[in-house]
């Protein structure tokens, strides 16, 4: 309940002063990105849609009415519409194909990956750098080792520690 | 089960997951199974700079939405560098950087305030005061090599030859101009010579304790850090203040990295509020906010690095702009016609749809009249012998 009240206060503050929107963004960025990235073709499109969602939300925040539903649900709806619009433009689908995705049964999966994305940011710098190079830039261990002037064994060790840390911190969410 | 070390088994499995998201190895050590589920999700981890850049973009939009009602002067953003110089410096700005003078106001014998547009940005200049306060300017141009050569030919001292930066796709060099100001001149390589989010001119700050200066800017002016490079004993950061971006560097022993306090003119929504906020952040007052004859209300503060911040809000038409006090529809120059026949008035009405706004007799058979044609005025003296 405290979190719900807190979120309501943040929304009302941002409606009065849009410069406060940053706090809502920080709370929800990973959720929106996690929602979007599995529903579009590639990382580039995921970034475009995510940007579109938050820009739309900022521009239309005054229209948001608090009804006790998490702010993220409103953002998911914006994201679903944005993706549907893209699909229609590409003539891939004629109907809204992801309405079902807004079903609450999908939320634990989104939350799990959103938490994981936040945990990556909290890794020690060297581990986080290896994770970003390996999974975002899709570089091989050999390429990362050359870039960081470290041995391949050292990079594999950092990669192992990073994943072990993430598995432990994510708790049972990946079981 | 594989006998390979766990770190090798994990890496091999990650390579296969990256190549095929559906892949789930059957023969890895069981202790790796959960880590590989994490690895599968990590394929979708967002780029950290995307998150930061989007946040900066949203903050800029939010800031603009809150300041949209403020009518800043045309061409000006939040931060404008103010240079002090002698009269010859004007020619230097025009010849080397293609500066276009947009405003000049005499402030005393041999003294004037002037404003210049360079590309999409503005500079302010105080000429003839005898004061000197060399500052630092960052300038993006289409061809750094050409501008750099012009600068040297115009008497600038080379502080760093033009070279490619190793940290970003930028070619840049550094000169000291005849007034002692330091210019970092750069061209971003690629489609646009100005990096996204930047403008042609940015005020530069070189300070001992740059991190503390950045912290001051955040507390005093709601600044946001949008990019930062750090190295042992040094840093460079791009800092957004309102609609402007400024560069902040840690001072060093390099000639082009010596501390250079800047003089800054800021346009903000509420200069009184920001002046008070700057004082709370540790700045010292130079002058309290008050209405100025040229149409701005401003106060000024000095920070502990010696930078002077003139914090202004436009309040009204400048009182020095006499045009504002003239009669409606009149501008500075009005043609005065002396036709030989009174029928000329009908000619103006019939041909140009002239609307007579005033007529007064000036003698037997003569009169003065004023006509509005479109958005301009014409004066007519009929019956006068002075032709």
Interface residues (C-beta under 8 A of the other chain):
Chain A: X17 X18 X19 X21 X22 X25 X26 X29 X30 X33 X34 X37 X38 X43 X46 X47 X50 X51 X54 X55 X58 X59 X112 X113 X116 X117 X120 X121 X131 X132 X134 X135 X136 X138 X140 X141 X153 X156 X157 X159 X160 X163 X164 X166 X167 X170 X174 X175
Chain B: X6 X7 X8 X10 X11 X14 X15 X18 X34 X35 X37 X38 X39 X41 X42 X43 X44 X45 X46 X47 X48 X50 X51 X54 X55 X57 X58 X59 X61 X62 X63 X65 X66 X222
